[in-house]
Amino acid sequence: MTWHIIGSSSYIASRLMPVIPAGETVIRYARQPNADERKLDLTVFCESDLEKIRSGDFVVLLAAISSPDFCRDHEAEAYAINVTGTENFIRACLSRGARVLFFSSDVVVGATETVHDETMPVSPVGNYGSMKRAVERAFAGDPRFKVFRLSYVFSRQDKFLRYLASCVEKGETADVFQALYRNVVYLGDVLSAVIALGKSFDCWENSIFHLSGPELLCRADMAMCYQKISMSELSYTVSIPDARFFEARPNVIETRSLYLQDLLGHPATALEKAMQIEFSNTKES
Ligand SMILES: NC(=O)c1ccc[n+]([C@@H]2O[C@H](COP(=O)([O-])OP(=O)(O)OC[C@H]3O[C@@H](n4cnc5c(N)ncnc54)[C@H](OP(=O)(O)O)[C@@H]3O)[C@@H](O)[C@H]2O)c1
C-alpha cells in the first residue's frame, strides 16, 4: 500500500514518518518541499500534483491551520485552507479511489459538562472548530473517509512542553494555565492509531474516532507531571486566562472513545507513563 503524508513538516508527521512499517511506500507532501517531498498547497493544487495518488492508497491529511487564534483572527485565509482547499483535496483523493484519514479536533465536540463519545451530538466552538466540523460533515457516510478527532497531543515536542523546557533553559518562571481541561492523548498512541488504521481501514463501520487519553488534565497538571518526571528545575505560577482566550477554545472538553482501545490493542497511555517514555531517552529527538 502507498501512504501519502500531507503536511509532512507538521508536528505529528515529523514523528509519524519513522514509525511507518518498513516495506510500505511513503510519499510526503509539503507546501515548501525539500528534495524528498512533493509540493502540495491545499489552496492551489492541480491534478498533476495528485498523480501518484491511486485507488486503495492511504492518504493521511495532517495539513491545516491548526491555531484556533489564527482561525479567529484571519478567518478568510484559514477558511480557504481548512475548508475550501481541504474539501477540494479530499474530494479529489476520493474520486481517485484512495482512502482518506482527516485530522479533526475535540473542539468540534465543544464545551462539555459530561464525558462525550463519538456517537453524541456536537457543538463546535470558534472558527477552528466550525471549520473542522464542516469537513467532517462534507464527507460523512463515505466509507473511504475517516476522522481522528484529537484531544491535545502530548509529547516532549508539543508546544506546551517546549515552552516549559525553554523556561527551564532561560531560568524563567513559567506562567501555567489552571485551564484547558482535555483528555490529553500521547503522541505515541496517535501514531500507533494511524498505523493500525492503515492496516484495518475497511474493518471499521464507524467513521469518527476520538483520540482521547484516559485522564482529564489541565496545563497545570501537565506542568506538575513534567516537574516530577523530567527532574528539571522548573518553577511556575498558575493563572487563569481572560475571557477572549476562551472564545476560540472551551475550558473543558471531556471525551472518551468507544473504539480507540480496540484500534490500539491496549488502553490509551496515561500522562505519567507517557512522560516517562518521552524522558527515558535523555537525548532530545
Ligand atoms: N497537535 C495537536 O494537539 C492537535 C490537536 C487537535 C487537532 N490537531 C490537528 O492535527 C493536524 C496536525 O496537527 P499538528 O499539530 O501536527 O499541525 P502543525 O504542526 O500546526 O502543522 C500544520 C501543517 O499544515 C501545513 N499547512 C498549512 N497550510 C497549508 C496549505 N495551505 N497547504 C499545505 N499544507 C499546509 C503546514 O505547512 P507549513 O510548514 O508550510 O506551514 C504544516 O506542515 C492538524 O490538522 C491539526 O488541526 C492537532
The ligand as an ORCA input file, in Angstrom:
! r2SCAN-3c Opt
* xyz 0 1
  N      -1.266     18.867     17.775
  C      -2.452     18.785     18.407
  O      -2.500     18.741     19.654
  C      -3.725     18.698     17.603
  C      -4.945     18.642     18.291
  C      -6.129     18.581     17.557
  C      -6.084     18.529     16.163
  N      -4.894     18.592     15.516
  C      -4.907     18.546     14.033
  O      -3.965     17.569     13.591
  C      -3.326     18.016     12.393
  C      -1.816     18.030     12.598
  O      -1.529     18.844     13.734
  P      -0.062     19.392     14.008
  O      -0.080     19.981     15.373
  O       0.929     18.326     13.653
  O      -0.008     20.572     12.906
  P       1.110     21.711     12.689
  O       2.384     21.322     13.341
  O       0.485     23.026     13.003
  O       1.369     21.622     11.107
  C       0.410     22.013     10.188
  C       0.928     21.646      8.810
  O       0.000     22.098      7.837
  C       0.742     22.655      6.765
  N      -0.088     23.595      6.006
  C      -0.673     24.735      6.441
  N      -1.317     25.326      5.428
  C      -1.139     24.540      4.335
  C      -1.548     24.629      2.978
  N      -2.273     25.669      2.504
  N      -1.204     23.642      2.129
  C      -0.453     22.604      2.552
  N      -0.011     22.473      3.832
  C      -0.359     23.443      4.696
  C       1.918     23.327      7.425
  O       2.916     23.566      6.468
  P       3.989     24.777      6.601
  O       5.098     24.191      7.416
  O       4.333     25.065      5.198
  O       3.263     25.921      7.274
  C       2.291     22.258      8.460
  O       3.083     21.248      7.886
  C      -3.923     19.379     12.064
  O      -4.984     19.197     11.151
  C      -4.460     19.860     13.399
  O      -5.543     20.765     13.227
  C      -3.703     18.676     16.193
*
